[in-house]
Amino acid sequence: MSEVMIDITCPVCTTVFKKKARDLKDGTTLQCPKCGEKTTIKGNMFTDMVTNLEKGDKEKGGHA
């Protein structure tokens, strides 16, 4: 499966940038590439989403 990319919107300047969902673990600090605002990821929302997507792909097998 290809990497799931997540759009992150800076809470200060509203710049949208992409990060790999697998890299967004609880406690990870992201820095906006435009204004430098730092945001800390809370919880496992993104990594849980990727895990569930991967499970869904495996459960589907070759079914349409």
C-alpha positions as CSV (number, residue, x, y, z in Angstrom):
1,M,0.0,0.0,0.0
2,S,1.3,3.5,-0.8
3,E,1.9,6.0,2.0
4,V,-1.2,7.8,3.2
5,M,-0.6,11.5,3.1
6,I,-2.5,13.8,5.5
7,D,-3.2,17.5,4.8
8,I,-2.2,19.5,7.9
9,T,-3.6,23.1,8.2
10,C,-1.6,25.4,10.3
11,P,-3.8,26.9,13.1
12,V,-2.0,30.3,12.8
13,C,-1.5,31.1,9.1
14,T,-3.8,28.4,7.6
15,T,-1.1,27.1,5.3
16,V,-1.8,23.5,4.2
17,F,1.1,21.1,4.1
18,K,1.3,17.3,3.8
19,K,2.8,14.7,6.1
20,K,2.9,10.9,6.0
21,A,0.2,9.6,8.4
22,R,2.6,7.0,9.7
23,D,4.9,9.8,10.9
24,L,2.1,11.5,12.9
25,K,2.4,9.6,16.2
26,D,1.2,10.9,19.6
27,G,3.6,13.5,20.8
28,T,5.1,14.3,17.4
29,T,5.7,18.1,16.9
30,L,5.1,19.5,13.5
31,Q,6.4,22.9,12.4
32,C,4.6,25.0,9.8
33,P,6.9,25.6,6.8
34,K,5.6,29.1,6.3
35,C,5.2,30.7,9.7
36,G,7.1,28.3,11.9
37,E,4.2,27.6,14.3
38,K,4.8,24.3,16.2
39,T,1.9,22.0,16.8
40,T,2.0,18.7,18.8
41,I,0.0,15.7,17.7
42,K,-2.3,14.4,20.5
43,G,-3.6,10.8,20.4
44,N,-3.2,8.2,17.7
45,M,-5.9,9.4,15.3
46,F,-3.7,9.4,12.2
47,T,-1.8,6.2,12.9
48,D,-5.0,4.4,13.8
49,M,-6.6,5.6,10.6
50,V,-3.7,4.1,8.5
51,T,-3.9,0.8,10.4
52,N,-7.6,0.6,9.7
53,L,-7.1,1.4,6.0
54,E,-4.5,-1.3,5.8
55,K,-6.8,-3.8,7.5
56,G,-9.5,-2.9,5.1
57,D,-7.3,-3.5,2.0
58,K,-6.2,-6.9,3.4
59,E,-9.8,-7.9,4.2
60,K,-11.1,-6.9,0.7
61,G,-8.6,-9.3,-0.9
62,G,-9.4,-9.1,-4.6
63,H,-13.1,-8.4,-4.1
64,A,-14.7,-5.5,-5.8
